[in-house]
Amino acid sequence: MPVTRERVDPQRDHSDLGLVHRRWIVPDDVQRPMPLPNLSRLWRGLIDLRVLDESAEVRLERFNGETIEMPAAASAGALLAGTGAATLVTQVVWTDDEGRRDPYALDGEPDPEGFRDYTLYAIDVPGRVLLPIAPVARLCAVCGRRVDIQLPRFGEGVLLDLDEPVCTCGARADLARDKVELRNGAVFLLEELSCRAALSIELPRAPESEELPDAQVAALIREVLGGTDELADDAVPAAD
């Protein structure tokens, strides 16, 4: 499981934050191209809509590479520069900040009040996909074996290399035929948990609405990602 976040704001310290709700918004087709210019436009759009705080810093991280803090205004360009890499960019904001837009607001009121942790993942590496929820085992479509797996963590998800054998029989991952088992025992087709881009939204608790009530934010995400699916992670440790 992810480690507990210990981020400190000059006025607001929530290093003792307990379990939270994490919502993943992912393209509904893992094969759909996710060009970096589009994902950069999504992040820039979240800034323009005042979902994110342009006056504050964000953290940008490359898999097996650098992690840097930078002004939010520069982060969309840095995301665009991630050709051939797995990149995430993340910022924590608070719903009581003046002018802050909450995509889950109902009747103009945040749902729930508190923090929002937005993280955009862009996987621009041929043959690699992100699994937002880490599986504990793979059910191989070739030999039928159940094989425990431990994949490299990236942010709050894990990365799967489709070119590497992940079964004792030597078979590579087959998105359309393999299945994976989650920690709670649920079993899904591998392609249902795989993506090349994802927007993670972390909140103190689950919002009332399963979809984004804010039409402009929803339209921006739909324009960039196309059709989407949502995965919910309840009662998980906060992001680090």
JOMO-V336921 format. One record per run of one state. SS is the DSSP state (A for helix, B for strand, O for the rest). FROM is the first residue (numbers start at 1). TO is the last residue. If there is no record, write none. Layout:
SS & FROM & TO
SS & FROM & TO
//
This chain:
O & 1 & 7
B & 8 & 8
O & 9 & 12
B & 13 & 13
O & 14 & 19
B & 20 & 27
O & 28 & 35
A & 36 & 48
O & 49 & 56
B & 57 & 62
O & 63 & 66
B & 67 & 71
A & 72 & 80
O & 81 & 85
B & 86 & 94
O & 95 & 105
B & 106 & 106
O & 107 & 108
B & 109 & 109
O & 110 & 114
B & 115 & 123
O & 124 & 127
B & 128 & 131
O & 132 & 136
B & 137 & 139
O & 140 & 145
B & 146 & 148
O & 149 & 152
B & 153 & 154
O & 155 & 156
B & 157 & 161
O & 162 & 164
B & 165 & 165
O & 166 & 171
B & 172 & 172
O & 173 & 178
B & 179 & 181
O & 182 & 186
B & 187 & 189
A & 190 & 193
B & 194 & 195
O & 196 & 196
B & 197 & 203
O & 204 & 214
A & 215 & 225
O & 226 & 227
B & 228 & 236
O & 237 & 240
//
